[in-house]
Amino acid sequence: MYLEARYLMLNEESDPQVSCYITAPSPVLQQLECRIVNSMSCLIVSDNEELVSNVISIECSDKEERIPFPICIAIPFTARYRGNYRDIMVKVSDINLQSSYLTPDSLEGMRGSYKGTCAAVKVYKLGIFSVVSCLKRESFTVTKKGLTVKSSVDSRISFSYPPGVFSSSVLVQLKIQPVDPSLVAYLKAQEEASCPVLSTSPLLQVQHPSTHSFQKPITVLLPCSPHPDKKNLVFEKDHKRAVTATTNRIPPLYFYRTKSASIRKLGNNACESLKLLGFRSQDTGWFVLDDVVVRSIQSGLISFELHEHLERFIVLHLSSTVDKNHLVSFVKSLEEALLSTSACVVLSQKKDNPHRVVILLVPSKDLNQTLKNLLLEGFRGLPESYRHFQVREGEQLLLRFTGNIFGSSNGKDYGKEYKLIFHLQRKPRLELQIKEVDEFGNYSCPHYKGTIVVYKVPKEKIVPNLDQSFSLNENHYELPICKLPLKLPKHEKLINRPSTKRISKDPLEALWDNLLHWLAEELSEENAEVLTSSLPLRRSTVQLIKLKHPDDLTEQIHELLCFWKKSLPTSTDKVRLLARHLRKMGKSDLAEEFKFKWENKVFTEPQQWFDMVAE
């Protein structure tokens, strides 16, 4: 009898989270172990994929248990961007990270009490499971009789295989990557040599069997308008998703410049041309196919004949002649930009508890909304805490604390390094407790200072380990991509330092202490500054006393006067000298009253001195 089990992942600071639902015989369900291993996500996603779920490891605790495959696994996911160019797939990886893809049997809106969306699949083996959004893969079979096929993703794209192109039936797989005009404009702004590039066709990935060469050329039709307008863009069914995701990849600094560059109008130019560039991994990569003639057809469509298999290809519309090396460089930059996103690290502190911070890795376009959400949660942004940089899906950032502040995820283990993994459709978030390394450090500042240094970790330097997620060798990360300043206000504490106060049973000493305290109460902050500059006191002594009593001006002045009196020789007439300083600063009335109180031994308040004398 098959039953369904719900597996929960418990978080310290949130409600239990559903990791997956598994339908299998009851004895099997009791032996299955499910874990969320999101720290491995950097090794799970590949190019053009976006993670939309947790990464889940499912194992059987009893190695001898025979599982009656297939069993059904449903994984909750949230896809913020859906469109005609992309598919939702379940990715299954083994311990060696060899992966295969399963098309979900259903994308259910509800499952039990869970109201989100689940990707349900039947599996024939256990391993590491995740739900990814990837470019839609189209498949079609070309027989000896040939085939003319239009793409189901974009009907403007078609392939025509004449009869006899292959000696036997061949399975062809196709992926289409749309290229947004604003991204092309941004790259042109970056590199002057790329200015003649007016527009591009979509980037196509085609997979033919390597054992079957073309016996005849095939004809390809692609969209490639030299002047993209709203009509052409709206024609793409996935326009909203493509523009949102691609504009997200453009740094804000260049947005307005590229926007104006992308809509400039050009007249008819006899030098305009169309160039096909192809990619083959066994060759040197990207290259220009000069022998292929690309013809322009009506309505912004182009056609050309292919005589050989290309793994990837794209057509560039040029306004003038461009060197081949510049064209290859442009396409490489374009391909990298399609895989990258402009993002930033956000650092915020809790308003009512500055020892609690949150660190997020978000796309640049989501920054304003992220800051609004943090304000609602009671966090506040730090000055200069946002740095924009390019990052790829699944790329990992290493966060290292330096200076006089370090952090802990559990409030116990301080001094560790922390990691964030970027996923466009998820929200990487790290909450930490921070504290000072040395409570006596930054003594000249009212707060402790530290820095979070952020590094990119090269993917090839991460060694997978299912138990510890991965291991990272020292010094294998790149130079810092940003540094985030961090401040922590100093808390009140008793500082065990030698005091300038003298505790004595001598009635004259007690009178001195009493009168100096009275005088400190009579002086304003402005008077105190003038007196401090008049008395022969070191700057370091003044700073030390201010740190001991940051919020008590009277105690600051009192201790400064005590320190000054203590530093003088015993034979010095201290009353006369202090009166002279008071008169010098325009306080003759206080000078006379101080002398009167001293000569008549007048205490301003009842003192314990009388009791001490009685003893």
C-alpha positions, 0 to 999 in steps of 0.5 A: 500500500502506497502512502504519502509522507511529508518531510519537514526541515526545522529552522531555528528562527522560523516555522518548520519548512516542507522540504518535499512529499514522498509517496511510497510503501509505508516500510520504505517511507520509514527508512528514507532520510531527507535533508535540505543541502542548500549549501551545495546549490553552487555545484548543482546549477549549470549555465542558463539554469535558475534554482527555484527550490531547496536542494534536497538529498534523499537517502535510504538508511537501510542499504539492504532495503529494496525500494519498489521504484518508481516512487513519487516525489513532489518538491515545493518551489517558487518561480518568480519568472515564468515564460515561453522560453523557459521550462520548470524541470526537476534535476536529479544528481548523484553523489558525483554530481552527474545530473539528469532532468525529469519533466514534472508530471504535474505542477500542483497548486496545493498539496495537503495543507501546503498552498504553494506549487509543487513539481511532482515526478516519478523517480527510479533512483535516490539522490540529490533533487532540485527544481530549476528553471531552464531554457526550454529544450525542443526535440524533433526527429529528422528522417531521410525524407527531411523535415521543415519545422518551426520552433514552438517557442518562437514561430519566427525561427524555423529549420528546413532539412532537405531530403537526404540530409542525413542517411538515417533518422536523427534526433535534434535538440534546440534551445533558444536564448533571447537577447534583449536590445538593452543588453546589446546597447550596454555592451556597445557602450562598454567597448567602442569597437562594438559600436557598429553592432546594430542588433543580434538574432537570438542565441541558438544552441543546437545538438546534432549527433556528432556521427552524422554530418550534413550531406546537404545544407540546411536552411535556417530562418531567424528574427534579426531586426536592425531597428528593434521597436515595440512591435517586434519586442511585443511579438516575443511571448516571453518579452516581459520575462526576458526584459525583466531578467536581462535589464536586471543584468545591467549595472544602474550606472549605464542604464540611461546611456544604453537606453538612449543608445538602443533606440537611435535611428540610422538611415539606410547604409550601404555598408550594413551587413549580416555576419554569422558566428558559430561555436564548436568546442573542439575548435577554438570556440567562437569564430566568424563564418565568412563563407556563409551568406546571410540574407535579409528577408521581409519583416526583420527575418533573415535566412542562411544555409548551414553546411556543417553542425554548430553547437551554438550560433548567432547573427549580428547586424552590423552598420559597417565593417568590423574586424573578426576579432572584435566580433568574436570578442563581442559575442563572448562578452554577450554570452557572459552577460547573458549568464551574469546579473548585476547584484549587491550585498545589503547589510542592515542592523536591527534598530533596537538591537545593533548586535543583530545584523542581516546580510542579503544578496539581491539583484540590483533591481530589487534593492529598493524593495528589499530596503523597504521590506527590511525597514518593515522588519525593524532593520536599518541600512548602513551608510555605504553598505551597497556595492553593485557587481556582476555575479552568475547564478549559483556563484558563491560569495565568502564573507570574512569579518576584519577589524574589531567586530566579528559575527556568529550565526548561533551566538556562540561560535564567533570568528568564522567565515560565512557564505552566500550563494546567489540565485536570481529567483531565491533570496539568499539571507544570513542573520548573525549576532555581532560583537566586538573583538576587544572591548578596549579597542577603538578607544578614541571612538564612541563605537567599535569598528569592523569590516565585512570583506566579500570575496567571489569563490571560483567554482573550480576551487570548491570540492564537493562533500555531501556531509560538509557541503564543500571544502574551500582551500585557503587563498583560493578566492579572488580579490575582494569585490566589496568591503562593507563597513560595520559599526557597533555602539559601545555599551556602558561598562565598568572600566577597571582603571586607576582612579584619579580620586583620592579616598582619604580621611584627611579633612582637607582632602575631603574638602578639596574633593567636595569643592571641586565637585561643586565647581564642576556642577557650576561649569557649563560644557563651553566653560569646561572646554575653555578650562580644559584648554587652560589647564596643563593637561595632556590630550590623551588624559582628557580623551580617557576621562571622556570615555570613562564618563561619556554621558556625565559632564559633571563627572568629566570636569570633576575628574579632570580637576582632580587629575590636575590637582594631583599632578601639581607639586605639594608646595603649590598654592593650588587654590590661588592657581585655580582661582587665577584660571577661573578669572582668566576664563571670565569666571571671577565670581566662581573664583571668589566663591571658591576661595571663600568656601575654602578659607571658611571650610564650607561643605556644599552638602553634608559629608561623611567626613564628620563621621570620619573625624569622629572616628 
